[in-house]
Amino acid sequence: MSDDARRLDEALSHGLAALDEGRLDEADDALERARKYGGENHPRVLHLAGLLALAEGDTERGLGYLMQATDQGPSHAEIYLDCAEALLIARDDVDEAEVVVRQALDLPELTERERCEATLTLAQIRLDRMDVDGAMALLDAVGCELEEHPAYLSTKSAALLAAGRGDEAVEAARKAAEVDPNDPDFWYQLALTLQEVGREDEAVEVMEKVWRLDTAGEPAEPVTPEESALLVDLTEQAIADLPDPLMRLLAPAPIATQARATLEQVRAGLDPRSDVLFEGTPARDGVPAKLERIVVLRDHVTEGAASEDDVASSLLYAVVDGIRTFFGRSDLVFGEATVDA
C-alpha cells in the first residue's frame, strides 16, 4: 500500500469514527485530508462527504454524494447500504433504495454480516410497501448474526404490529430499547407500539423516558416573539386551508407556541416529538372531544426545514394528524392539495 493510500484509509477511518460520535468538525477535517490523498471523486471520499452532509442536515447534497459514490460501482458494501438507508429515511424512495441494496448483494466478496445487513434493509423496504409477509420472510432469512441487533428487533416489531401481533411487537420493541438504552428512537417506537395496543399508561411512562433522553437535561432556547408570531400565523393559514367542517373543529382553540413539550404535557399523554400538540380531552367511547389549546413546538416543526414553506407544509400535516387522533377522525384522507373531510 502506498503512503497516499494508507493516509487515505487513516483519514476515512478517522472521519467515520468522528461522525459516529457526533464530532462533525473533526469529520470535516478528516474529509479534507481524504480529498487530499484520494481526490474528491473517490467513492469512499464521496461516501464520507455524503454522510457528513446528512449529519449537517443537508439532505439533497448528502444524497447526491452517496449516489455519485454508488454510481462508480465501488467494492465496499457499506457505501451502498448507507445510500439505501438515506434514500429510505430522507426521500422514502423505496424503489431506488432496493436497486442500491441489490447492487450490494451482487458484490462478489460480500461478508456474511454485510449480507445480513442488506437483507434487513430489504425487509424494511418490504414493510414500507406494506408487504408484511414478504418482510417477515426476509427477517427470518437475516440470520443469527443480527437477530439481537436493535435495528433488526425494531424492524421485526414494526412487522409484527402490522401483522396484528401486538403483544409480540411490544416485546420486540422493548428488547431493542433495552439493547441500546441510550437511543431515544427505540424507546419512542416502544411508546408508540404500546399506544397502538391500548396500553396507554405504560406508553406514557416510556414517553417520559424519550423526553428525558431527547432533552438531556438541557434547557431550551426561549421562543422569540418574532418566531412565535410567525408560527401562529403559519398555523392559522394551515387551519384556513382545511375544509370548513374541519376548520370549525379547531376555530375556537387559541394557538400557543413553545420550544418543546414540557414534562407535564408528556405525563398528560401528549407526544413530545409532535410538531403540534392538541391539549384538552380527546374523543373516546362516544364522548366528543373538547379541544382547549393548540401548541406549536418550535424545535420540532423547524428541525430540518430549509424554508418557511417547509414549516408550513409540516404544520398542515401535523394539524391534520392531530385532528385524526384527537377527534377520532381516522377516516381523513390527505390529498396532494386538500384534505378530504
Beta strands, then each sheet from edge to edge (+ up, - down):
strand 1: 255-258
strand 2: 276-281
strand 3: 290-297
strand 4: 333-334
strand 5: 339-340
sheet 1: 1+ 3+ 2-
sheet 2: 4+ 5-
end
